[in-house]
């Protein structure tokens, strides 16, 4: 996947998948009593309010042309956990909503891929749907890693007993180093897991 047309499709799919991820955070927060995202105009599928110049444009271009894959992020949806009845629990639910939205997208498009022979869907659709599945697995998987500021850290911190709070304090203090190590070294170990989940979901070899 290295030609310009693949890049255009990939960047469009990535942006919409990130938007779905971020909007899900905002909707769940709003449902749990925090209107911050709604008041900030972030409960919209219009990608413009969600875009981050580095994560939504520079990083995807960089990873595509240097690594042959595409990855990025959007501006985080703002929320105030103190507007919620149970800030720790509800904050974890808000954090989980983003990856769950990506997992739901994976499920829908994986079913379409598996049913494509019954409906006579063209190969072009299967290729596009496969890209949707791969990118959303990648987003869900990456965001569930328990390193701040990723969603997985908020879920982990909500589950940690008090005696293990030092883990949260350590991760919050050294999160930048952890992210740096993850991107440079550990990602080569984690990527095979993403490819395996793609194959399990779609029944297809990675394209």
N, C-alpha and C positions, 0 to 999 in steps of 0.2 A: 504494500500500500504506500507507494511513493510518488504517484503522479499528481499533478495539480488538481484534477477533478476529484480524486480520492480525498485530497486535503480539504476541498470546499465542502464535500459531503460530511467529512469527519468533523470539521469545525462547527458546522451547523448542528449536527447531532449532539456534539459535546455541549454546545451552548444551551440547547433546549433541555438536555438532561440535567445540567447544572441548575437551570432555572427551576425545573420540577423539584429538584432537591431542596433548593433554598425556599421556594414557596411553601413546600410541605412543612418546613420548620416554622414559618410564619403562621400558617393556618392552625397548626396544633397549638402554638403559643396563644393565638387568639382564642381558640376554643377553651383553653385552660385559664383564661382571665387576663392575659397580657396583650393589649392592643398596640404595642410599640411598633411591630412590623406593619400592621395595617395603617397606622397613622403616618408611617414613613413612606407609604406608597409601595411597599414591597410585596403585597399580595396580588401580584399581577404576573401573567405569563409573557408580558412584554419584556424581552431580554435586556433592554437598555438600562433600567434602574439597577439591574443586578451585576452589570459587567464591571470587571476590574482590569485595568489596562495591562497589568503584569500577568495575572493568572488567566485571563480570558483571551489574551491575544499574543503576548510575547512568549510565554511558556509553551502554549500549544504549537506555535510556529517552530520554536527551538527544538522541542522534542520530536516533532514530525520530521523535520529535515535532517536532524542529526541522529535520531534514534530509530526512525521508521515507525514510531507510534505517536499517539497524541494524548496529551493530558493537560489539565488546567483546573481553575477554580473561579468562583465569583466572589463578590463582596459578601461577607457574612450577613445574614439577616439579623437585625438588632432585636434583642428581647431583654426584658427585665424580670428575672425570676421572682423578685419580691412583690410582683403583682399577682402571684399565684398563691394558692392555698398552701401547697407544700413545695417550696422552692427547689429542694434537692430532687425529690421524685419527679416533679413536673418538668424540671430542667432536663432530666435524663430522657423523658418522653419526647420533649422537643428535639433533643439531639438525635434520638433514634428515628424520628420521622423522616429525616433526609435520606439516610441509607435505605430505609424501608420503601420510600418512593422509588428509588433506583431498582430495588429488588422487584417491586411490582412491575416496573417497565420490563425488566428481564423476563419475568414470568409470562407477560402478555406476548412479547415478541418471540419468545422461545416456543410457545404454543403455536403461534402462526407459522413459524418455520417448520415445526414437526407436522403440521396439518397441510402444508403447502402442496404436497402431491395430490391430496384429495380435491383441492380447489384449483389445481393447475396454475399456481402462481409462478410467474417467470423467475429465472435465475437472478435477474437484476434486483427483484424484490428481496430474494433470499440473501443476497450479498448486502443490501442495505440494512435489512433486519438483523443480520449477523453483526454488523458494525454497531447497531444500537445495543444489542445484547452485550457485546464485548466492552464497550465504553461504560455501560451502566454497571456491569460487574466490577470493572476497574474502580469506578467512583465509590460504589458501596464498600468494596473491600478496603480501599485506601482510607476512607473516612471512618471506618470502624477500628482502625489501629488506635490503641489507647495512648496517644501522645498529643498533648495540647498543641495547637488549638483544635485538633480533629474531634469529630463527634464521639469517637470511641472513648476519649478521655473523660468526657462529661458523663457517659454511661458508667464507666469504671468508677469515677469519684462518687457517684450516687450509691454505688454498691459497697464501697469500702467501709469496713467497720472503723470505729474511732481509733483503735490501736494501730491501724495501718495508714493513718492520715499522713505519715511521713512520706509515703509513696507519692501522694498528690503533691506535697510540698516540693519534693525532689524533681518531679516531672515538670511542674510549673516553673521551677527555677532554671532547669537545663533543657527546656523543650526545644530550643533552637538547635542545640548540639544534637539532640536525638533525631530531629527531622533531617538534619544534614547527613547524619550517619545512615538513616533510612534511605534517603534518595540516592546516595553515592554507593552504598554497599549492600544493604539488606534487600533492596528492591529486586536484585537479581535472583535472590532466593524466593521472594514472594511472588514474582511474576509467574512461575510455573503453576502455582496454585490458582491464579486467575485464569490461566489457559485451561487448566483441568476443569474448573467450574464452567467455563464456556462450553467445553465439549460435553459435559454432563447435561447442561441445560438445553443445548441445541441438537445434540447427536451428530454434530459436524466437526471435522478437523478444523483447527484454527486456520483462517484464510491468510 
